[in-house]
Amino acid sequence: MRDYSSCLLDPEQSAVLIIDEEPMMFFGVESKTRASIMNNVVGLAKTAEAFSVPCILSTIEANTFSGLLYPKLQAVYPHVSPVDRTTINAWEDVNVKRAVQATGRTKLLIAGLWTEACVLFPALCAKADGYDVYVVTDASGGATKEAHDMAVLRMAQAGVKPVTWLQVLLEYQRDWSHKETYASVVNIIKDHGGAYGQCMDYAESMVQKNNRNNQ
Protein backbone atom coordinates (compact mmCIF):
# COMPACT_ATOMS: atom_id res chain seq x y z
CA MET A 1 0.00 0.00 0.00
CA ARG A 2 1.22 3.49 -0.86
CA ASP A 3 2.06 6.04 1.83
CA TYR A 4 -0.61 8.66 2.61
CA SER A 5 -3.31 6.37 1.27
CA SER A 6 -5.90 8.24 3.36
CA CYS A 7 -5.43 11.43 1.34
CA LEU A 8 -3.93 10.24 -1.97
CA LEU A 9 -5.24 7.67 -4.41
CA ASP A 10 -3.94 4.16 -3.84
CA PRO A 11 -4.43 1.52 -6.57
CA GLU A 12 -5.05 -1.13 -3.93
CA GLN A 13 -8.05 0.80 -2.62
CA SER A 14 -9.47 1.91 -5.97
CA ALA A 15 -12.04 0.75 -8.49
CA VAL A 16 -12.93 2.46 -11.78
CA LEU A 17 -16.41 2.72 -13.28
CA ILE A 18 -16.60 3.85 -16.93
CA ILE A 19 -20.10 4.63 -18.11
CA ASP A 20 -21.72 4.96 -21.56
CA GLU A 21 -18.73 5.83 -23.75
CA GLU A 22 -20.83 4.91 -26.81
CA PRO A 23 -21.44 6.48 -30.24
CA MET A 24 -24.89 7.94 -29.58
CA MET A 25 -23.67 9.54 -26.38
CA PHE A 26 -20.55 10.93 -28.08
CA PHE A 27 -22.74 12.53 -30.78
CA GLY A 28 -24.28 14.82 -28.16
CA VAL A 29 -21.04 15.93 -26.48
CA GLU A 30 -20.23 19.63 -26.85
CA SER A 31 -18.33 20.35 -23.60
CA LYS A 32 -14.94 19.48 -25.10
CA THR A 33 -13.65 17.75 -28.21
CA ARG A 34 -14.77 14.17 -28.64
CA ALA A 35 -11.24 13.17 -29.67
CA SER A 36 -9.91 14.49 -26.36
CA ILE A 37 -12.42 12.50 -24.33
CA MET A 38 -11.70 9.35 -26.36
CA ASN A 39 -7.98 9.75 -25.77
CA ASN A 40 -8.41 10.43 -22.07
CA VAL A 41 -10.83 7.60 -21.29
CA VAL A 42 -8.52 5.08 -22.97
CA GLY A 43 -5.63 6.55 -20.95
CA LEU A 44 -7.70 6.06 -17.80
CA ALA A 45 -8.58 2.47 -18.72
CA LYS A 46 -4.95 1.64 -19.44
CA THR A 47 -4.00 3.20 -16.11
CA ALA A 48 -6.42 0.92 -14.28
CA GLU A 49 -5.15 -2.09 -16.20
CA ALA A 50 -1.48 -1.26 -15.50
CA PHE A 51 -2.08 -1.03 -11.75
CA SER A 52 -4.49 -4.00 -11.53
CA VAL A 53 -7.34 -1.72 -10.51
CA PRO A 54 -10.76 -3.34 -11.14
CA CYS A 55 -12.55 -1.57 -13.99
CA ILE A 56 -16.29 -1.93 -14.49
CA LEU A 57 -17.59 -1.01 -17.93
CA SER A 58 -21.23 -0.14 -18.50
CA THR A 59 -23.38 0.79 -21.47
CA ILE A 60 -26.95 1.94 -21.88
CA GLU A 61 -29.22 0.35 -24.50
CA ALA A 62 -26.16 -0.71 -26.50
CA ASN A 63 -27.96 -2.93 -28.99
CA THR A 64 -31.08 -0.84 -29.51
CA PHE A 65 -30.02 2.81 -29.32
CA SER A 66 -26.59 3.96 -28.08
CA GLY A 67 -24.27 1.53 -29.87
CA LEU A 68 -21.43 -0.59 -28.59
CA LEU A 69 -18.70 0.62 -26.28
CA TYR A 70 -15.94 2.73 -27.90
CA PRO A 71 -13.75 0.06 -29.58
CA LYS A 72 -10.39 1.41 -28.38
CA LEU A 73 -11.73 1.37 -24.84
CA GLN A 74 -13.10 -2.14 -25.19
CA ALA A 75 -9.71 -3.24 -26.62
CA VAL A 76 -8.07 -2.49 -23.25
CA TYR A 77 -10.40 -5.09 -21.71
CA PRO A 78 -11.17 -7.47 -24.59
CA HIS A 79 -12.58 -10.16 -22.31
CA VAL A 80 -14.78 -7.86 -20.19
CA SER A 81 -18.41 -7.57 -21.23
CA PRO A 82 -19.92 -4.18 -20.38
CA VAL A 83 -22.93 -4.25 -18.09
CA ASP A 84 -25.77 -3.02 -20.29
CA ARG A 85 -28.59 -1.10 -18.63
CA THR A 86 -31.85 0.70 -19.15
CA THR A 87 -31.44 2.95 -16.10
CA ILE A 88 -29.94 6.41 -16.66
CA ASN A 89 -28.51 6.13 -13.16
CA ALA A 90 -26.06 3.22 -13.30
CA TRP A 91 -26.12 2.97 -9.51
CA GLU A 92 -29.77 1.91 -9.71
CA ASP A 93 -28.84 -1.03 -11.92
CA VAL A 94 -28.37 -4.00 -9.61
CA ASN A 95 -25.65 -5.58 -11.77
CA VAL A 96 -23.51 -2.43 -11.88
CA LYS A 97 -23.84 -1.86 -8.16
CA ARG A 98 -23.00 -5.49 -7.39
CA ALA A 99 -19.96 -5.35 -9.68
CA VAL A 100 -18.62 -2.35 -7.77
CA GLN A 101 -19.39 -3.92 -4.41
CA ALA A 102 -17.65 -7.14 -5.45
CA THR A 103 -14.34 -5.32 -5.85
CA GLY A 104 -14.23 -4.62 -2.12
CA ARG A 105 -12.66 -1.23 -2.87
CA THR A 106 -13.58 1.98 -1.03
CA LYS A 107 -12.40 4.62 -3.53
CA LEU A 108 -14.51 4.76 -6.69
CA LEU A 109 -13.40 6.67 -9.77
CA ILE A 110 -16.16 7.43 -12.27
CA ALA A 111 -15.94 8.68 -15.87
CA GLY A 112 -18.52 8.69 -18.60
CA LEU A 113 -21.04 10.39 -20.85
CA TRP A 114 -22.87 12.57 -20.06
CA THR A 115 -21.43 14.28 -16.99
CA GLU A 116 -24.74 15.92 -16.05
CA ALA A 117 -26.65 12.64 -15.86
CA CYS A 118 -24.89 9.28 -16.27
CA VAL A 119 -21.87 10.45 -14.25
CA LEU A 120 -23.56 12.79 -11.78
CA PHE A 121 -26.32 10.42 -10.67
CA PRO A 122 -24.16 7.40 -9.71
CA ALA A 123 -21.46 9.63 -8.23
CA LEU A 124 -23.91 11.23 -5.80
CA CYS A 125 -25.56 7.88 -5.00
CA ALA A 126 -22.26 6.06 -4.41
CA LYS A 127 -21.18 8.93 -2.18
CA ALA A 128 -24.41 8.59 -0.23
CA ASP A 129 -23.69 4.86 0.16
CA GLY A 130 -20.33 5.57 1.80
CA TYR A 131 -17.86 5.41 -1.09
CA ASP A 132 -15.02 7.90 -1.46
CA VAL A 133 -15.94 9.05 -4.98
CA TYR A 134 -13.80 10.75 -7.61
CA VAL A 135 -14.97 12.05 -10.99
CA VAL A 136 -12.43 11.93 -13.82
CA THR A 137 -13.48 15.16 -15.45
CA ASP A 138 -11.42 15.06 -18.65
CA ALA A 139 -12.55 11.51 -19.44
CA SER A 140 -16.16 12.67 -19.16
CA GLY A 141 -18.22 15.02 -21.28
CA GLY A 142 -21.54 16.81 -21.27
CA ALA A 143 -24.06 18.12 -23.75
CA THR A 144 -22.67 21.64 -23.20
CA LYS A 145 -19.70 23.10 -21.34
CA GLU A 146 -22.09 24.64 -18.83
CA ALA A 147 -23.82 21.31 -18.25
CA HIS A 148 -20.48 19.59 -17.65
CA ASP A 149 -19.13 22.36 -15.42
CA MET A 150 -22.30 22.63 -13.31
CA ALA A 151 -22.38 18.86 -12.85
CA VAL A 152 -18.77 18.84 -11.66
CA LEU A 153 -19.55 21.76 -9.34
CA ARG A 154 -22.58 19.98 -7.91
CA MET A 155 -20.56 16.81 -7.33
CA ALA A 156 -17.75 18.76 -5.68
CA GLN A 157 -20.25 20.49 -3.38
CA ALA A 158 -21.46 17.04 -2.35
CA GLY A 159 -17.92 15.87 -1.56
CA VAL A 160 -17.05 14.09 -4.82
CA LYS A 161 -13.45 14.86 -5.75
CA PRO A 162 -12.64 16.05 -9.31
CA VAL A 163 -9.47 14.62 -10.88
CA THR A 164 -7.99 14.15 -14.34
CA TRP A 165 -6.81 10.87 -15.84
CA LEU A 166 -3.12 11.85 -15.91
CA GLN A 167 -3.33 12.94 -12.30
CA VAL A 168 -4.68 9.47 -11.45
CA LEU A 169 -1.83 7.79 -13.35
CA LEU A 170 0.87 9.78 -11.57
CA GLU A 171 -0.83 9.44 -8.19
CA TYR A 172 -0.88 5.68 -8.59
CA GLN A 173 2.77 5.57 -9.67
CA ARG A 174 3.87 8.07 -7.01
CA ASP A 175 7.55 7.10 -7.25
CA TRP A 176 9.58 6.35 -10.40
CA SER A 177 11.45 3.70 -8.41
CA HIS A 178 8.34 1.49 -8.61
CA LYS A 179 9.80 -0.46 -11.51
CA GLU A 180 6.99 -2.99 -11.77
CA THR A 181 4.77 -0.34 -13.35
CA TYR A 182 7.38 2.09 -14.68
CA ALA A 183 7.44 0.88 -18.28
CA SER A 184 3.64 0.72 -18.52
CA VAL A 185 3.27 4.23 -17.11
CA VAL A 186 5.82 5.65 -19.54
CA ASN A 187 4.11 3.96 -22.49
CA ILE A 188 0.69 5.24 -21.43
CA ILE A 189 2.06 8.77 -21.18
CA LYS A 190 3.71 8.48 -24.59
CA ASP A 191 0.47 7.25 -26.18
CA HIS A 192 -2.03 9.51 -24.42
CA GLY A 193 -0.15 12.24 -22.57
CA GLY A 194 -0.02 14.85 -25.31
CA ALA A 195 2.89 17.27 -24.92
CA TYR A 196 4.14 15.38 -21.86
CA GLY A 197 4.29 12.20 -23.94
CA GLN A 198 6.19 14.01 -26.70
CA CYS A 199 8.63 15.27 -24.09
CA MET A 200 9.25 11.73 -22.90
CA ASP A 201 9.86 10.55 -26.47
CA TYR A 202 12.32 13.41 -26.98
CA ALA A 203 14.16 12.78 -23.71
CA GLU A 204 14.45 9.07 -24.48
CA SER A 205 15.79 9.75 -27.97
CA MET A 206 18.39 12.18 -26.61
CA VAL A 207 19.57 9.69 -24.00
CA GLN A 208 19.94 7.02 -26.68
CA LYS A 209 21.79 9.47 -28.92
CA ASN A 210 24.18 10.44 -26.12
CA ASN A 211 24.80 6.81 -25.28
CA ARG A 212 25.70 6.10 -28.91
CA ASN A 213 28.03 9.09 -29.02
CA ASN A 214 29.82 7.93 -25.88
CA GLN A 215 30.43 4.42 -27.13
Stockholm file with secondary structure:
# STOCKHOLM 1.0

chainA/1-215         MRDYSSCLLDPEQSAVLIIDEEPMMFFGVESKTRASIMNNVVGLAKTAEAFSVPCILSTIEANTFSGLLYPKLQAVYPHVSPVDRTTINAWEDVNVKRAVQATGRTKLLIAGLWTEACVLFPALCAKADGYDVYVVTDASGGATKEAHDMAVLRMAQAGVKPVTWLQVLLEYQRDWSHKETYASVVNIIKDHGGAYGQCMDYAESMVQKNNRNNQ
#=GR chainA/1-215 SS CCTTTTTSCCGGGEEEEEECCCHHHHHTCCSSCHHHHHHHHHHHHHHHHHTTCCEEEEEESIIIIICSCCHHHHTTSTTCCCEEESCSSGGGSHHHHHHHHHHTCSEEEEEEBCIIIIIHHHHHHHHHTTCEEEEEGGGCBCSSHHHHHHHHHHHHHTTCEEECHHHHHHHHHCCTTCHHHHHHHHHHHHHHCTHHHHHHHHHHHHHHHHHHHHC
#=GC SS_cons         CCTTTTTSCCGGGEEEEEECCCHHHHHTCCSSCHHHHHHHHHHHHHHHHHTTCCEEEEEESIIIIICSCCHHHHTTSTTCCCEEESCSSGGGSHHHHHHHHHHTCSEEEEEEBCIIIIIHHHHHHHHHTTCEEEEEGGGCBCSSHHHHHHHHHHHHHTTCEEECHHHHHHHHHCCTTCHHHHHHHHHHHHHHCTHHHHHHHHHHHHHHHHHHHHC
//
